[in-house]
Amino acid sequence: MTADEDLLWAAVEGDESFRLELRRVLREELGMTARDFAKEAGLGESTVYKMLSGDRHPNLDTLRRIVRAVQD
């Protein structure tokens, strides 16, 4: 599977799965910091940091932005 597919499956599995997969994709697949990824995805830095820490869960629009940024 591709990184974007992995993220989508993780989102279906649950919040913790999505958080862990997002962290893995940023580090291993993209080699990006949360700050760089936020800029690439058109999201606020705090949004990405909160998702990575488990303090926030993505809504549908945010999930779309994340998947599109990973696809590019």
Phi, psi and omega in degrees: 000156177272167182300320180293323177293319177301317179295318180296316178296319179297322179296323178292322181293323179153171185298316182293320177298317180296315180301313181294320180291321177299316178300315180296315181298316180300315184283306190273318184276317186258337183060039184245153171279163176299322180298312180296320180294319178303316179296315180298322183273352182074033180244158174289146178304317182297327178298313181294315179299320180293322177294319180293331180269352180088007180275351180214147178243140185289139170276179185298317180298317179295318178299319177299316180298319180296312181297317179298319180294323179289325180292327185287000000 
